[in-house]
Amino acid sequence: MQTIKLGSDGPTVTALGVGTWAWGDTMFWAYGKDFGAEDVAGAFKASVDEGVTFFDTAEVYGFGESERLIGQFCKQTSQPVQIATKYFPLPWRWNRSAIADALTASLERLQTEQISLYQIHWPLEFILKTKDFMEVLATEVKKGRIQSVGVSNYSAAQMSLAHQYLAAKGIPLAVNQVPYSLLTRQIEQNGVLEKARQLGVTILAYSPLAQGLLTGKYTTETVKSLQGARRIDSRFSPKGLKKLEPLFSTLKDLSEKYDKTPAQISLNWLISQGNIIPIPGAKNANQAQQNAGALGWSLTPEEVELLRLKAPKS
Ligand SMILES: NC(=O)c1ccc[n+]([C@@H]2O[C@H](COP(=O)([O-])OP(=O)(O)OC[C@H]3O[C@@H](n4cnc5c(N)ncnc54)[C@H](OP(=O)(O)O)[C@@H]3O)[C@@H](O)[C@H]2O)c1
């Protein structure tokens, strides 16, 4: 199994993770309508069976349900699983003790005493100072409740500061979790990708399939069956889909060359660049199994560049 370290000194995890925002989320993903507990249990099992054992969740996903489900699923496997979760700086959580309390609650839902990675979900400095978060979590690393510390949705400057606060406590910043896919490439221009490489911070690429668009399964006909918030996303409109045609044609050519699906090619495009772990969401066993097929092979640097050229400007 292809593995990678979180940051310069963090735990080793599989080079592909599994995103679990949809697990229990009724608001964005319409959990309980066209998929439910049995499907996501299948996604967990299929991932672990394929050797993909790194799961990303957050306390806010399904108001704790995603963590709860993962906790239950972990009890049903004998294989070691690595979990990353996140703290959300809600307006009433402005003091340091709230962080340790939230971690305690996440560990309880996850039914474990230690997780691989704890991240701050958004850089809401006016509610919670990054310095406070980093200092509390440095203590939690030393206590052993978390193995590494990460940030999410941080700019290059914010990530550098977080890195600096943590380094003062002798701990490297392990990850910055940001949106990154063939259709969302802002981190290539805003300095995050370059700064992360310089600092030894691993990028966790979220929404790496552009919320399903890069699988190629959405057409003007199939989008009609969409549930949840994507129904009003302009990228899924006929005009949005038309813009993707040149990219899809290249994805199709590469799919044929490697005998892989467009989703696998799109995920491999991220993995092949190095220092990037995609965390595609999977709702069922088929999706999880297919996404695992992005591991164990590699696009050439020329193909990585070609796909970048064919993707619409983001
Ligand atoms: N830190 C943050 O602020 C933040 C924000 C967003 C996401 N995230 C994390 O990143 C993870 C992934 O992002 P995401 O869920 O937004 O988007 P994504 O991974 O780009 O897309 C996931 C969706 O694509 C479809 N899909 C996945 N694999 C497929 C396959 N092999 N074949 C066909 N369809 C497939 C499924 O939806 P359908 O079947 O309905 O099309 C699935 O729910 C989340 O679960 C979460 O852990 C973090």
Ligand as a Chemical Component Dictionary entry (heavy atoms), coordinates in Angstrom:
data_LIG
# 
_chem_comp.id                   LIG 
_chem_comp.type                 NON-POLYMER 
_chem_comp.pdbx_formal_charge   0 
_chem_comp.three_letter_code    LIG 
# 
loop_
_chem_comp_atom.comp_id 
_chem_comp_atom.atom_id 
_chem_comp_atom.alt_atom_id 
_chem_comp_atom.type_symbol 
_chem_comp_atom.charge 
_chem_comp_atom.model_Cartn_x 
_chem_comp_atom.model_Cartn_y 
_chem_comp_atom.model_Cartn_z 
_chem_comp_atom.pdbx_ordinal 
LIG N1  N1  N 0  -12.208 21.340 5.496  1  
LIG C1  C1  C 0  -13.275 21.719 4.843  2  
LIG O1  O1  O 0  -13.748 22.861 4.966  3  
LIG C2  C2  C 0  -13.941 20.737 3.915  4  
LIG C3  C3  C 0  -14.906 21.174 2.994  5  
LIG C4  C4  C 0  -15.452 20.227 2.116  6  
LIG C5  C5  C 0  -15.044 18.887 2.189  7  
LIG N2  N2  N 1  -14.120 18.493 3.126  8  
LIG C6  C6  C 0  -13.663 17.078 3.225  9  
LIG O2  O2  O 0  -13.353 16.567 1.947  10 
LIG C7  C7  C 0  -14.122 15.407 1.684  11 
LIG C8  C8  C 0  -14.411 15.246 0.205  12 
LIG O3  O3  O 0  -15.029 16.390 -0.336 13 
LIG P1  P1  P 0  -16.514 16.399 -0.925 14 
LIG O4  O4  O 0  -17.277 15.286 -0.293 15 
LIG O5  O5  O -1 -16.984 17.807 -0.812 16 
LIG O6  O6  O 0  -16.344 16.188 -2.495 17 
LIG P2  P2  P 0  -15.681 15.099 -3.468 18 
LIG O7  O7  O 0  -14.839 14.165 -2.732 19 
LIG O8  O8  O 0  -15.082 15.878 -4.567 20 
LIG O9  O9  O 0  -16.994 14.381 -4.054 21 
LIG C9  C9  C 0  -17.659 13.428 -3.296 22 
LIG C10 C10 C 0  -18.916 12.978 -4.015 23 
LIG O10 O10 O 0  -18.618 12.539 -5.345 24 
LIG C11 C11 C 0  -19.387 11.369 -5.656 25 
LIG N3  N3  N 0  -18.405 10.275 -5.820 26 
LIG C12 C12 C 0  -17.292 10.010 -5.067 27 
LIG N4  N4  N 0  -16.593 8.974  -5.558 28 
LIG C13 C13 C 0  -17.264 8.556  -6.638 29 
LIG C14 C14 C 0  -17.032 7.525  -7.582 30 
LIG N5  N5  N 0  -15.973 6.731  -7.508 31 
LIG N6  N6  N 0  -17.934 7.362  -8.580 32 
LIG C15 C15 C 0  -19.015 8.154  -8.697 33 
LIG N7  N7  N 0  -19.283 9.164  -7.831 34 
LIG C16 C16 C 0  -18.418 9.363  -6.820 35 
LIG C17 C17 C 0  -20.320 11.145 -4.470 36 
LIG O11 O11 O 0  -21.519 11.923 -4.636 37 
LIG P3  P3  P 0  -22.724 11.522 -5.632 38 
LIG O12 O12 O 0  -22.732 10.041 -5.757 39 
LIG O13 O13 O 0  -23.941 12.089 -4.993 40 
LIG O14 O14 O 0  -22.397 12.254 -6.913 41 
LIG C18 C18 C 0  -19.539 11.772 -3.335 42 
LIG O15 O15 O 0  -20.329 12.146 -2.247 43 
LIG C19 C19 C 0  -15.370 15.590 2.573  44 
LIG O16 O16 O 0  -16.077 14.382 2.759  45 
LIG C20 C20 C 0  -14.724 16.144 3.816  46 
LIG O17 O17 O 0  -14.121 15.109 4.564  47 
LIG C21 C21 C 0  -13.552 19.410 3.949  48 
# 
loop_
_chem_comp_bond.comp_id 
_chem_comp_bond.atom_id_1 
_chem_comp_bond.atom_id_2 
_chem_comp_bond.value_order 
_chem_comp_bond.pdbx_ordinal 
LIG N1  C1  SING 1  
LIG C1  O1  DOUB 2  
LIG C1  C2  SING 3  
LIG C2  C3  SING 4  
LIG C2  C21 DOUB 5  
LIG C3  C4  DOUB 6  
LIG C4  C5  SING 7  
LIG C5  N2  DOUB 8  
LIG N2  C6  SING 9  
LIG N2  C21 SING 10 
LIG C6  O2  SING 11 
LIG C6  C20 SING 12 
LIG O2  C7  SING 13 
LIG C7  C8  SING 14 
LIG C7  C19 SING 15 
LIG C8  O3  SING 16 
LIG O3  P1  SING 17 
LIG P1  O4  DOUB 18 
LIG P1  O5  SING 19 
LIG P1  O6  SING 20 
LIG O6  P2  SING 21 
LIG P2  O7  DOUB 22 
LIG P2  O8  SING 23 
LIG P2  O9  SING 24 
LIG O9  C9  SING 25 
LIG C9  C10 SING 26 
LIG C10 O10 SING 27 
LIG C10 C18 SING 28 
LIG O10 C11 SING 29 
LIG C11 N3  SING 30 
LIG C11 C17 SING 31 
LIG N3  C12 SING 32 
LIG N3  C16 SING 33 
LIG C12 N4  DOUB 34 
LIG N4  C13 SING 35 
LIG C13 C14 SING 36 
LIG C13 C16 DOUB 37 
LIG C14 N5  SING 38 
LIG C14 N6  DOUB 39 
LIG N6  C15 SING 40 
LIG C15 N7  DOUB 41 
LIG N7  C16 SING 42 
LIG C17 O11 SING 43 
LIG C17 C18 SING 44 
LIG O11 P3  SING 45 
LIG P3  O12 DOUB 46 
LIG P3  O13 SING 47 
LIG P3  O14 SING 48 
LIG C18 O15 SING 49 
LIG C19 O16 SING 50 
LIG C19 C20 SING 51 
LIG C20 O17 SING 52 
# 
